[in-house]
Each structure stands twice: as C-alpha cells, then as structure tokens.
Amino acid sequence: MERAIADGTTDAPWWRGAVIYQIYPRSFQDSNGDGIGDLAGITRRLVHVARLGVDAIWLSPFFVSPMKDYGYDVANYCDIDPIFGTMADFDALVARAHALGLKVIIDQVYAHTSDAHAWFRSSRQSRSGPHADWYVWADPKPDGSPPTNWQSVFGGPAWTWDARRQQYYMHNFLREQPQLNGHNPAVQDALLAVARFWLERGVDGFRIDAINFAMHDLHLRDNPPAPPGPRTRPLISS
C-alpha cells in the first residue's frame, strides 16, 4: 500500500508504473565486430535509451551458457558468457545506467539449468552425491517407460533417460534444460545466493523466467487425459 510523504511523493516501490525497456543482448549492439551484441554495446547506447524516457532496462540472459535455448539454459549463474563480454563490462554497464537514472533488471532462470551446469554434472554422477537431489529424478515405470505422462513445452515427453544414474530426469523445456528440484531447501538457498550475488553487484531487480514451472508434483501423478472432441478457444466477452 502506498503511503503519502510530506513533499507529495509516495513510498511506493519504484517499479510500480515504471516503463521498462527490454534489451536482448545478442541482437542489440555489437561493440567488437564479431556479429554478436554484447554488454559493452549496450553501454554505448544507454544515453539513447535514457532519452526515451524509460525508468529501467531489463537484460535478457548474458550468463555462461551452451546457448541451446539462447541463454535460458544457464551453465553458470554468476559469470558472464564470453560472447557478451566480462564482469568488468557488466559493472561498467550498471554504473553507466545508474548515472543516467536508469534502474537495471536482469533475467533469472530458477526453474532449470543447462545440463552443462556443474550442479547437474554432479547430480547425474550418482544417487548419493552432494547434488543428487538437486534435480528431479525418478525411476521408470515397470515397463521402462517414463515416470509420468508429462509433456515438455517444446514437444515430446518431459523426461529423458540417463544411463549413468539409471533414472529419468525431468525437463519442462529442452532435454538440455534439466528441472531443478525447487522443493529442496539446499536448491532454494543456492538460488537465493545467486540473487544476492547480483544484488551486491548493483542490479535493482529481477525478472524471474518460467517461475510457474519451479515446483513439480512430488507424487508424480499423471496428468488427466485431454477431453474428447475438438479443442476450441473459450469465448472472451468484453
């Protein structure tokens, strides 16, 4: 709830009613001629962005990634992918944005990681290792089929067999994006540590990607069958 202050302003959060300009780093501004936009390129254009009258910029992922899903498959939450620059480039971007009166929001992907992330590499080694329960693993059904009938958003089963662990792992998107076990307190603590890392570097907020996929049914119950007949969109009245 907003509270009026003597000078006529309010103590409402800055983001309420703010105009936020999204920047996809890869295609925004290439500063070094390699054909890929980068953080230094964004910094070069911040004066132009500020002149648009926006309150904040929102940066799509720039973290270390194999780029199977264009950065939304994060292999290291706390480092910059070299194609986008360095941590010094990021710090310079934040400093310049703040000097121009712009807040900085960055994407955070907490529902899944890349299969190249150190956490997942550790998790798939065994069922008793330090990260064994950091992802969603399950035994097959008696016939060897996936644990549930859940489907990936990108098509096909939401489960992939891992011969090393002799279990399936879950992925709501690409098979290269294994699902984090959001019910695990250790995972929650690790993700909060990631958030603190970026806040301490000066970011002003986060856009949380795919947060509606952060939790899964612990009982691994099948989804009900789709109703028979053609699928139609509901009528929307004004």
Secondary structure, 3 states (H helix, E strand, C coil): CCCECCCCCECCCCCCCCCEEEECHHHHCCCCCCCCCCHHHHHHCHHHHHHCCCCEEEECCCEECCCCCCCCCCCEEEEECHHHCCHHHHHHHHHHHHHCCCEEEEEEECCECCCCCHHHHHHCCCCCCCCCCCECEECCCCCCCCCCCCECCCCCECEEEECCCCEEEECCCCCCCCEECCCCHHHHHHHHHHHHHHHHCCCCEEEEECHHHCCCCCCCCCCCCCCCCCCCCCCCCC
